[in-house]
Amino acid sequence: MRVVLADDHQLVRSGFRVILDLEDDIEVVGEAADGLQAVELTRRAAPDVVLMDVEMPGLDGLEATRRITAHDGPSVLILTTFDRDDYLFAALQAGASGFLLKNGSPEELTEAVRVLARGDALLAPEVTRRVIAAFGKPAMGAGGAPAARRLAELTAREHQVLVELASGATNAEIATRLRLGETTVKTHVSRVLMKLGARDRTQAVVLAYELGVVRPGG
């Protein structure tokens, strides 16, 4: 798994690199000190995951995330010392697939990279509840079509897969729970995203809560 580190503090980048370089399946392919460097480096290095700080000089991490994800770029994991809702919501709206505080453990960091690299979302239930509380407006799918109308296009099996996605289940876990092959689950997930007009699993989870498919704490 190829990773780019974007943070304006060299010591922070060095610390993340040390943690990630210990893993046999993760390779740090570049470092950026600001958002613009992150965007340019991502285009050149083609990583699977970008670890993105929020507050950086010049182009900040949120705008960098928006530019990186605008054209089906790699997954972006927002890393910050600030447990602030405005950062969380802005990051998800910009296209980030996950959000992690810098005071987490090395194990949490490496697992987050693996989760995003395989196309899963990184949204803890408590984070999801905060997102839904903020996004109380009607959900809209791609092209401006109401997501509720698109929800009706899901088959019964795809609806089950969406419910499992909203619980935070991985493809392997969904396969076990629904007694399906993992390849079949991947196909269903792709169809769910396409029908809902969701860019990734994170957006699909948000839509599932907004549309009442599942409820926080349910």
Buried (B, 14 or more C-beta within 10 A) or exposed (E): BBBBBBBBEEEBBEBBBEBBEEBEEBEBBBBBBBBBBBBBBBEEBEBBBBBBBBBBEEBBBBBBBBBBBEEEBBBBBBBBEEEEEEBBBBBBBBBBBBBBEBEEEBEEBBBBBBBBBBBBBBBEEEBBBBBBEBBEEEBBBBEEEBBBEBBEEBEEBBBBBBBBBBBBBBBEBBBEBBEBEBEBBBBBBEBBBEBBBBBBBBBBBBBBBBBEBBEBEE
